[in-house]
Amino acid sequence: MKRFITSALALIVAATSFGQPKQSPQATIKHVDWAKNAVIYEVNTRQYTPEGTFKAMQAHLPRLKQLGVDILWFMPIHKIGVKDRKGELGSYYSIQDYKSINPEFGNMDDFKATVKEAHKLGFKVIIDWVANHTSRDSKWLIEHPEWFVKDKDGNVLAPFDWSDVAKLDYTSKEMRAAMVDAMKFWLTEANIDGFRCDVAGEVPTDFWDDARRELDKVKPVFMLAEAEKPELTLKAFDMDYAWNLHHIMNQIAQGKQDVSAISGYFKKQDSLYTKSAIRMSFTSNHDENTWNGTEFERMGPAAKTFAALCYMMPGMPLIYNGQEVAFNRRLEFFKKDSIAWKDDAAYTTFYQKLNQLRKANKALWSGDNRNVSYKVDPKGNTLIIERTKEQNRVVALFNMSGKEVQMATPSSAKKEYLSGKTYKPNTKVTLKPWEFLIFVK
């Protein structure tokens, strides 16, 4: 939901251990094994196909399997409120009934069939969960008005300036129990594998801690928090958003910051997060695409560079639907729109190869953030990231500027992964503006 919220001699060297932070307590989460080398893919059902249905989306599952993504995150699938609805169709995040299906997309059997087919092909499925608020005509607001936050005059409050929703009151034990019950419903009824939780930082952390414990009793789940709040990753969430990194990437692409901002980001994360916390990195998502522009609008010729960087960093990369074919248009949020699934083989191959590398090379896996070192040259705006684990090694060279730079190939350099071109070790090469090279052992 929308928040308003180099020459080798000149390199400045900084290394980070990504070990146990000094300030945060030890995390107790045990990540599901299938998340360690996964790539997450966001599905906007309304805009995914001209039909905007689960059945129509199912036809894309074999293509997504070939692309190499693993976790399918469906934006909210629930029935949307009518009162104070925004636009023609309303916001996905204005939930009328937590145990319902938006008839726009089909029915419960359609969704269950989609999950079943996804599982058959090896995907995991998570759904968006909006625990902070409901629609202003929700089933809960009608039946349990005492579960909502009110002003001194008894009027139900809307969080922020979201006029189509009503904020839930987490001092209510009954409401908390009902929320967990509704989440369990989707695990048992549709056999989903977890949740992406909207504005998770606005809901009390102790609720999420309790909810995770109860959900894991049904089946081991994967939990993604739409927040950048370290305490959420201790007991409740496997992964949260690397929002800060995303904003830094946009700023560097626009010439408003240099590459040293990434160095500062690494150091800060090491002090805030445990070694097992997973950060989700991305160049786009539904909020960014609709409200701030496509990755090409925000990052220009650096869009592919930062997409590759998301795979080289500790954490898990996200692909927002359409990115794999270089879709370059803002999708409407409150009315019907459609992705143009043109065939952009170059971009599809680019993401396929990065997905294959992440799966095959343990150095890039999630859940162990101690295996990274980097070299930053702010003057030349270059970045070298090296990831190692056991016998696996990945070294990536990035020109983070709009000018040509010289960088030295690593000592183990043979073939560059994406192009297949052979380089001599320890040799200076010229990188074009925003060019990058990935070397794999």
N, C-alpha and C positions, 0 to 999 in steps of 0.2 A: 504494500500500500504506500502511496506517495508520502515521503517525509519532507517536512519543511525544516523540514529539518536539513685521440689519446696516444701518446707514445707510451711504451711500457715503462720507461723510466719515470714518467710523471704520475704513475698510478698511486692513488691514495689507498692504502690497504686497510681493510677493516674486517674482522672475523667475528662471527657470532656462534655461540654454542647451541642455542635453542634448547638449553637444559632446563632443569627445574627452576622456575623463577623464585626470586628472593622473598616476594611479598605474598604470593598466592599459596593457599594450602594445596595439598595433594589431591588431584582429581580421583574420583572413585568410579568413573564411568568405564565400562568395558565395551569397547567398540565392537560392533558386529564385524566379523572377519571380511565380509564382502565389500566393506567400505574402504579398505586399505589402499586399493589401487583403482577405485571407481572414478568415473566422470559423471557429473550430474547434469541433467538436461531439463529445462523448464518448458512445460507445455501449456500454452494459452488456448484452451479448447475452443472457446468462442471464435478465435481468429485463425485457428490452425488450418481449417479447411473451409471451402465455401458453405458447406452444410453446417459447420460448427458443432458437430456431434461426436460422441465417443465412437460410434460405429465408423464414421468417416475417418477419424483419427487412426483407428486400428490398421487401416491400409498402409500407414506409414511405419508400422513397427518393424517390418523386415528391413526397410531402408535405414532406420535408426540402429538396428542391430549391426548392419554393415558399417555404419558410421563409427561404431565402437563406443557408444555411451552405455551407461549401466543403470543409473538411478533416474527414473522418470518422475519429475515433480509436477503434479497437476495443480494449476492455480485453482482457487476454490470451486468446488463442484456442487455446492449446496444451493438451495432455493434462495433467491434474492428478494429482499423486501420491496414493497410498492410505495409505501408512505415516504414522501420526500425523496423519492428515487432521483438519482442523477442521470441525466441524459435519457435516451430512448429505452435502454435495456438495464440500466443501473450498474452499480459497482459490484464486482464479484465479492467484495469484502464487506457487504452489507447483508449479513446472514439472517434469514428468516427462521430457519429450522435446521438445527445441527444434524438431524438424522434424515435429511431429505436430499433429493437430487434435483438440481436445476432442470426443469423440463426442456429448456433450451437445448440441453446436451443429450437428452434421452431419458432413460429411466434407470432404476437400480440394476435391473438385469443387464442392461447395456454396459453399465460401468463394471459390474462384476465380470462380465465376459471380456472386457478390455483388460482388466487386471489379470484374469486367468490366462489370456493369450500372451500378455507381457511376461508373466512368470514362465510360461512355456518356452519363450524365446530367451530366457535368462535374465530379464530385467528385474529390478526391484521397483516398487511403486510407493511414492509418498504423496500425501495430499496436503494442500494448504489448510491451516487451521487458524481461525480468527477467534482467539480467546479473550481479547480485550473489550469487545463490544458486539452487539447484534444490530439488526435493522431496527427501525423505530416502530415496526409493526410485527416484531418477532413473536413467536409462540411463547417464549419465556417472558417477554415484557407483558403480554396479555395475561398469562397464567400466574406469573410471579413478579409483580412490579417491585417487590421488596428486594429483589436481587440486583437492583440497579442504583447507580449513584444519582442523587438528587440534590438540587439546590435548596436554599432555605424556604423557598415557596413550594417545594414538592415537585418541581419540574425535573424530568429526567435530563441529565447532562449528556452532551456530545463531547467526545474527546477532541482536542485541538479545534479545527474549524470544519470537522467532518459532519455536516448537517444531516446526513442520511443515516446516522447510526446513534446508538445509545450505549453509554459506558457501563460495564458490569462492575459490581461492588464485591471485591474479594475479601471483605470482612464476613461475608455470608458463607458459613460452612456448607449449607445446603446447596448453594450455587456451585461451589467448588466440587462437591461430590457429583452433581449433575454434569459438570463439564468433563470430569474424568470418565464418567459413564458414557457420555456421547463419543468421546475419543475411542474408548474400548469397543463401541458399537462397530466402528469401521474396521477394526482389527478382526473382529469375529465375523461380521456380516460380509465384508468385501475382501478380507484377507490382505489388506495393504501392509506395507512394511515400515511405516513411520509417518512423520509429520514435518512440514515446514511451518513454523509458527510465526504468524504475522505480529508485528510490533511486540515481540517477546519481552523486550525490556520494560514495557509499560505494565506488565503483569508481575505480581510479586514472585521473586525467585523461589521462595519456599513452596509456592503452588507447583511450579515446574518440577522441583525436586520430588515432591510427593507424586505428581502425575507420572513422572518417568519410572519411579519405583513400581507403581501400580500397572503401568502399561507393559513393563518387562515381565510381569507375572503372566500376561496373556501370551506374549511372544517377544523375543528380542527385537527391539525397534531401533530405527535410526532417526535422530532428532536434529533438525536444523533450526536455529534461532535467527529470525530477522532482527539482529541487534549486533552491536559490538560491545559486549559487556562480559568481561572475563569470568565473573562469578557464575554465569549461566552454564559455562562449560565444565564446571566442577562435578556436578551431580546429575544435571538434567539433559544437557545438549551435547551431542557429538561434535557439532560444527556450528560456527556463527559466521556472520558476514565480515569480510575484510573491507569494510566501507572506507576506512582511512586510506588504505592502499589504492582503492579505486579512484578516490578523489586526487591522490598524488599522481596517478598515471594520467588522468585528464589534464592536470596542471602542467606536467612535463610535456605532454603532446602539444599543448597550446603555448609553450614557451614561457610559462609563468613561474615554473620552478625548474631547478636542474636535478641531475641524477642523485645528488647528495641527499635529497629528501627521502629516497628509498633507503639509504644507509641509516638515516634517523629512524625510519619506520621499523626496520629490522631490530634495532637496539631496543626500541620501546616495547615491541611485541615480546621480546625475550624476557623482559622484566614483569610483564603483565599476565602472560599465559603459561600454563603448564606445558610440559614437553609433549603431552598426548593430545592437547586440544587441536582440532582441525579448523583451519580458517578457509572459508570459501572465497576464491578470487574470481574476478569476472571483468569483462569489458562492457557487458550489457546485461540487462534483465528487464522485466516488464515496466518497472518504474522508470529506469533510465531511458529506455526506448521511447516511451510515450511522452514523458514530461521534459526530459533534458536532451533528447535526440539520440539517433543511432550512434554506434561507435564511430562511424565514418564522419558524422557531424562533429562529434566531440574530439576525436583523435586524428582525423584526417589520414595522412599516409602512415601514421604510426599505429593504426588499428591492429594490423596483423602482428606487429612487433610486440604490443602489449598482450595480445592473445597468447603468443608463445611464452611470454614472461609468466603468465598465469600458470602454465604447466611446469615451469622450471622452479617456481617458488614452493616452499613447504605449504601444504594444504591440499585443497581439492578444487579443480577448475570447473566452472559452470559454462554451459552453452545455452543461450536463450534461443528458442525456436526461430529459425530463419538465418541465424548467424552462419550456419554451415553452408549456406548458398549465397552468402554476402548480401542478404536482403537489406536494402538501404532505404527504409521508410518507417516513419513513426506509426505504430498501430494505434487506432482509436481505442479508447478505454471504455466508454459508456454506450457504444453502438457497434453494430456489426461492421467488421472489416475483415480482410483476408490477407494472409501471407501469399505472395507470388512465388511459388516453388519453381523458379527458373533453375535451369541446370548450370551451376557454376562449378565445373569440375575441379578447377584449381583450388577453390576454397574448401570444397568437400574433401579433396585429397589431403590438403593441409591439416584439417582437423582429424581425419582418419589416421594420419601418420603420428600426430601428437598423442592421440588416444592409444594407439598401438604401443608407442614408446612408454607411456605411463604404466600400462599394464605389464609390460615385459621387464622393465628395469626397476629393481627394488630401490634404487637411489631416489626415485621420485615418489615413492609411496607415502601415504599419510600416516599419522600416528607416531612419528618419531622425528622431532624437529631439531635434532642435534647434528644432522649430517650435512650442513650447508656452510659454505664459506663464500665470501664475495669480495671483489675488488672494485672500488669506485673511483673514477677520475672526474671530479666536477668540472675541471677546466675543459676536458675533452668530451664530457658527457658520455662516458663509456661505462659499461658495467659488465663484469665477469662473474657468473655464478657457477660454483662447482658443488655438485651433490655426489656423495659416495655412500655406499652401504655394501658391506661384504666385498665381493669382487666387482660390483657394479659401480660405474662412474659416468657422470654426465657433466660436461663443461659447455656452457653457453656464453657466447660473446655478443654483446648488444651495443649497437651505436644508437644512443638515445638522443639524437640530434638531427637537424635538417641539413647537416654538412658532412662531407666525407671525413673519415678519421682512419688512422692506422692503429691496428691492434695486433698482438702476437698470438699465433695459434698455440694451443697447449702442447705440452711435451708428448702427450699420448696421441696427438692428432693423426688421424688417417683419413677417413671419409667423413664429410659433413653429412649429418643424418638426413635432412630434408631434401637436399639436392643430389646427394651421392657423389659430389665432387671431391677429389682427393687433394689434401694439403700436406705440405711438409711440416714436421713438428718445429716449434719454436721459430716460426717464420713470420715476419711482418706482412700483413695483408691489408688492403684498403677496403673498408666497408663503406658502401654508399649510404646516403641519408636513411636512417631508421632500419638499416640492414642488420641481420643477426645470423649467427652461425651456431649450430648445435653439434657437438662431438660426443660420441657415445662409446663406452667400453663395456 
